[in-house]
C-alpha cells in the first residue's frame, strides 16, 4: 500500500510533485498514524480519515487541500482496480 501511495506522488515533473506537497504531508501523516496504531494501512482507512477531516475542517484552504488529497487517493484506488 505505501508503495502505491508513493507511486501516486512520483510524477514526471518536479512541478507536479511540488503542487501536491501539502496533500502528500497530510496523507503521509495518516499513513504513519495508521501503521503505528494498527500495524497496517489501506486506501479505505486513508479515505475514511480524509473524509472525517474534511467534515471537521473549518477553513476553505484546509478543505481544499483535504479534497485534493482525497481525489489523489480515490483516483489511485480506481487506477489499481482497472489494472
GICOR-V472552 format. One record per pair of residues at least 12 apart in sequence whose C-alpha atoms are under 10 Angstrom apart, sorted by the first residue. I is the first residue (numbers start at 1). GAP is how many residues later the second one is. If there is no record, write none. Layout:
# GICOR-V472552
I&GAP  I&GAP
This chain:
# GICOR-V472552
1&30  1&39  1&40  1&41  1&42  2&26  2&29  2&30  2&38  2&39  2&40  2&41  4&39  4&69  4&72  4&73  4&76  5&19  5&22  5&23  5&26  5&37  5&38  5&67  5&68  5&71  5&72  6&18  6&22  7&69  8&16  8&64  8&65  8&67  8&68  8&69  8&71  9&12  9&14  9&15  9&63  9&67  20&45  20&48  20&49  20&52  21&44  21&48  22&40  22&43  22&44  22&46  22&47  23&39  23&41  23&42  23&43  23&44  23&45  23&46  23&47  23&49  24&41  24&44  24&45  24&48  25&44  26&20  26&24  26&39  26&40  26&43  27&19  27&20  27&22  27&23  27&39  27&42  27&43  27&45  27&46  28&18  29&17  30&15  30&16  30&17  30&19  30&20  31&12  31&14  31&15  34&12  34&15  42&35  43&30  43&31  43&33  43&34  44&29  44&30  44&33  46&23  46&24  46&27  46&28  47&22  47&23  47&24  47&25  47&26  47&27  47&30  48&22  49&21  50&13  50&16  50&17  50&18  50&19  50&20  50&21  50&23  51&15  51&16  51&19  52&14  53&13  53&14  54&12  54&13  54&16
